[in-house]
Amino acid sequence: MIKIAVIGLGSMGKNHYRVLNEIDEVQIAALCDVEPKNVPVPFYTDMREMIKKHRPDAVIVAVPTYLHKKVALEAIELGCHLFIEKPAASSAQEAEEILNAAERAGLKSCVGHVERFNPAVAALKEELKNRTVYTIEITRVGPFPPRISDVGVLTDLAVHDIDLIRYITEKEILDRSVFKSRKIHNHHEDNAVLNFILENDVIASITTNWLTPFKKRKIEVACEKVYYEADLISQKVTEYSDYRTDNSYRTKELHIKKEEPLLMELLAFVDYLKSGNRGNLASIADSIETLKIAKGQ
């Protein structure tokens, strides 16, 4: 049985708590948050007290981004393996401090880029294995979430898709341009378009904002002789092929078994703790690259 504690019970922390309850190999050792919660497991407002008393094998860090460094370094000091919700920290420099500390302590660490475990992403990545990719375009838009106050769309949303571009294509980003604006958020950008050049002249782009009244999560990939459209919300991937001179084409919806991405990700984390095989989990090093790209560092 693997003992895991969750630090931070906001929206994402609550989801981790819910899903961990579905995994037989996991014992939820305790929960921690600054606000008291009525939960059927040991609860603390002091993470150091919680860790010293219950000695979890690992902690899930789901606090606001600006607290990631502080919480992660304290958990490392107390001997816990780490699952940090994306991004790893507020900056690449802070993330490097966490990574260095974890490596010195000989502890396992990963970052929660949950979209890697979306069945639509998995199916798309498999389809692209033997394809020549020309372009990849990702749209991630939706209404403004009042819970987000410490970061803008680049850190909250675009990091998902910068990671997906590198993960799906298995190519590094060589150059980038970012256009951003602030329309409704008090302090941070809420509207952005990012453009990239990857290895092998692959062109990529991300459109992201908190200005759209509905959620859209879509990946479109143009390849040699085929075009793919993946909807990450409905977990569907459509293939367009056999283009003809009369502008007609053939469409096919790929067969995909729908799964909860967070469950798949946490199962991978449990396996990582047991076997040492990170699998498709994002590393802190991955998050450092993503942060550098998002912030132009």
Buried (B, 14 or more C-beta within 10 A) or exposed (E): EBBBBBBBBBEBBBBBBEBBEEBEEBBBBBBBBEEEBEBEBBBBEEBEEBBEEBBBBBBBBBBBBBBBBBBBBBBBEBEBBBBBBBBBBBBBEBBBBBBEBBEEBEBBBBBBBBBBBBBBBBBBBEBBEEBEBBBBBBBBBBEBEEEBEBBBBBBBBBBBBBBBBBBBBEBEBEEBEBEBEBEEBEEBBBBBBBBBBBEEEBBBBBBBBBBBEEEEBBBBBBBEEBBBBBBBEEBBBBBBEEEEEEEEEEEEEBEBEEBBBBBBBBBBBBBBBEEEEBBBBBBBBBBBBBBBBBBEE
